[in-house]
Amino acid sequence: MPSTTRATLRPYAATDQAALLALVDADRLPGQPRATPDMLTQAMRGSLGEEDHWWGAFGPPSVQVAVNPAGDVVGAVSWGQRTKDDRGLIQWLHCREEPEVAEALITHTLAALSPHPVEAFQFATALTQGLEALPAAHRPVTRSALERAGFTGERLWRYMRADLPCHDLPLAEGVRLAREPDRHAAQQLRVHQDDRTVAEAVIGLPVQGIGVLWWIEVSPDVRGHGLGRALLGSALEALSDLGATQVVLYVDDDEPPGGERDRAAANALYESAGFTEVDELWSYTLPRAD
């Protein structure tokens, strides 16, 4: 749609499904699955019980679509309100990076949520493999539209991807594999020494051949001996055995070098294992929506 063509907004209808999924896929990053009707249905249900302790519960979101004069769906936005404080939440927004459509979607949403504070791109939905913020380099128009509307951005994550299988890493000895109790569709790898857990990794089960490495943690007293690298090898091998042909991960790389959560060592480990950065992920906040 040319940027000079005005868009009007209306509530999402079931007949918009194919067009909305195409909008989502137009913004799909390497390492992200194609959107499906089932993913969209799940994303429109509101928060899941196991997510509430992270983000706070919210009801089924309002989904609005932007339509051009020809009747084509050219944009869509999903927003809701958190139950405990009525804070507005923009879950996702897609517009094929057309400036006028992005502005129309954001303006409409802020008017609907006024005067409450609003958070945008703060958490993942069922439409992604854990992608919980805006990829700044791939979505520059959306980012600019948020900033023009008064949102303040914060860089939170480094999003990385690698192909599988990976044959160049060692494997950890004595790894125990079990279901991860605190995360849906995930498994946990643990290394035990002297009757205690000294290293742990959590992997997300593959979706469309794409797995997720949620995290790796090694106890401070056993670091420096290659255990982290070996556990990474075991985690990637486990994903390959589950059918994954690629894997993504998210590094909370928002701490300056030398800080308590400096991720320089983690970044070096992942890069040496073949992971490459796809984008930096940003979230946004607006103190008041008016």
Residue, then its C-alpha position, 0 to 999 in steps of 0.5 A: m500500500p502506498s504511504t499516501t493511502r489512508a487506512t481505516l481501522r475496524p475489529y478483526a473478523a474471522t475472514d481476515q485470518a489469511a491476510l493477518l497471518a500473511l502480515v505476520d509472516a512478512d515480518r518473520l525473522p530467520g529462526q522464527p516459524r511461519a504463523t499458523p491459525d492455531m498460533l493466532t488462536q492461542a495468541m488471542r486468548g490472553s495470558l496463560g496461567e504459567e506466564d502470569h508470574w512473569w508478566g501479570a494476567f491479562g484478558p483476551p486482547s482486542v485485535q484491530v486491522a487496518v484496511n485500505p480503500a480497496g478493502d485490503v488488510v494492510g496492518a493489524v495490532s493486538w492490545g490488552q490491559r493487565t488485570k492487576d493495574d490496567r496497564g495497557l499492553i501492545q502485544w504485537l503490531h504488523c504493517r509491512e513497515e508502512p509508515e502511515v499504517a504504523e502510525a494509524l495502528i499506534t494512534h488508535t491503540l493509544a486512544a483506546l488505552s488512554p490515559h493508562p500507561v502502555e508497554a509495547f513488545q514486552f513479552a512473547t506470544a504464541l506467534t513466535q519462538g520466544l521472540e518477546a521484543l521488537p527486532a529494531a533493525h528489521r522493524p525500523v518503521t515501527r520503531s520510529a512510529l513508537e518513538r514519535a508517539g512518545f515511547t521510550g525504548e530499552r535494548l533488552w536482548r541479543y537474538m541469535r541463531a545457528d544451524l543444526p546439527c553442530h558437530d564441533l562441540p564436546l558433550a558433557e558427561g552424566v547429563r540427565l534429561a527431564r521435563e522443565p517444570d516451569r516452562h511449557a514444552a521444554q526440557q531440562l538438562r542437568v549435570h550432577q557432581d557430588d550429589r548436587t546440580v552444578a550445571e543446567a540447560v533448558i531447551g524448547l521443543p522444536v516448532q517447525g524444525i526450530g528449537v530454542l536454547w532458553w539458558i545455560e547456567v554453570s555454578p561459579d565454583v566449577r567454571g573455567h573448565g569447559l563445562g559450559r561449552a560441553l553442556l551447550g554441545s549436549a543441549l544442541e545434540a538433544l535438540s537435533d535428536l528431537g528433530a530441530t534443524q536450527v536453534v535460536l537463543y536470547v542473550d539478556d545483553d542489556e548490562p554494560p561491560g563489567g557489570e554484575r550481569d555482563r554477558a561477554a563470556a556467554n556471547a563469546l561462547y555462543e559465537s564460537a559455537g556458530f551462533t550469529e546475531v540476527d537482531e537486537l530486541w527492544s521493548y518500549t514504555l509510555p508513561r501515559a497514553d494521552 
